[in-house]
């Protein structure tokens, strides 16, 4: 057999193995890129769905807040209208007993546990309570 023919066959075989190796490596890289792209697309799709849900929830919250503001403004406007139509004189002259009772009521409303003992009996405002 001709040595050049054998040498040519060996070189052809080495070249074909080398080409096959690089094609396999390229296909594996393409598969990895395709898998990464698929995962990236699914992550983007999930993020878009979550963003849509968040936008809908934010819109509902905004609508509720807007309704509450409209109701508040409507009530405020009605109160102002009634006050301007039928003004009433301010009651600014409080006697000492009324002021004390008002202060006791405010304290009781703010902290019922500690001030319940300090509220005096409203039956006789001139003498202090013995429960103190």
N, C-alpha and C positions, 0 to 999 in steps of 0.2 A: 504494500500500500504506500501511497505517496505521503511523505512526511508533511508536505505543505497542506495537503487535504486534511490530515489529522489536526494540524495546527489551526487551520481555518475553522474546523468543526469545534475545537476546544474554545477558540476565541468567540465564535458565534454563540456557543453555549454560555460562556461567561457574560457576554453582552446581554443575552436574553434573561439570564438570572438577575443581572443588575437592573435591567429595565423593569422586570416583574417586581423586584423588591421596592423600587421607588414608586411604582404605580400602586402597590399595596399600601405603602406608607401614605401616599397622597389620598387614597380612598379612605384610610382610617382617619386622617385629619379632616376630610370632608364629612365623615360620619360624626365626628366629635363636634364640628361646627354646626352641623344640622341639629344635633341633639341640644346644643347650647341655644341655638335659635328657637327651637321648639319650646324649651323651658323659659326662655326670655319672653316669648309671645304669650305663654300661659300666665306668667307673672304679670305682664302688662294688662292682660285681660282681667285678671283677678283684681289688680289695683284700680282699673277703670270701673269695675262693678262696685268696689268698695267706695270709690269716690262718688259714684252716682247715688249710692245709699246715703252717704254723708251729706251730699247736696240736698237730697229730698228731706232728710231730717232737719237740716239747717233751715230750709224753706218753711217747714211746718212750725219750727220754733219762732221764726221771724213773723209768720202770720199770727201766731198766738200772741206774741208780744205787741204786734201792731193792733190787734183787736183789743188787748188790755189798755193800750194807750188811748185808743179811740173812746173806749168806755170811760176811762178816767177823765179825759178831756170833756166828754159830754156831761158827766156828772158835775165836774168843776164848773163848766159853763152854766149849767142849770142852777147850781148853788149861787154863783155870782149874780145871775139874773134875778133869782128870788131875793137875794140880799138887797139888790138895787131897787127892786120893785117895792119891797116892804121892809125897809130898814127898821131895826129894833134898837132901842137904846142899850148901851153897854151897862152891865151891872158890875160896877167896879168897887162898890162900897161893901166890903166884907167886914163883919165884926170879928172879934178875936176868937169866939167859939167856932164860927163858920170856917175861919182860916185854919184853926187847929184841926177840925174835922176833915177838911180838905187835905191838909198835910198828912194826917194819919191814913186817909184813904189812899193817897199816892204812895206812901211808904208800904202799905199793905199790898197794893197792887204790884209793886216792884219786887218785894221779897216777903212772901206770906209767912215763911217759917220763922223769921227773926222778929218781925214787927207785929205779929198777931198778939203777943203778950203785952206790947206797949200801947196798944189801942185802948183808950179809956172808954168807959161806959158813956154813951151819949145821953143817958137819962138825966144826969146831973153833971153839968160841965164845970160847976164851981168847985167841986171837991175831987181830988185826984183819986184814981182807982187804987185799991189795995192789992191788985194782982201784979203790980210792978215788981 
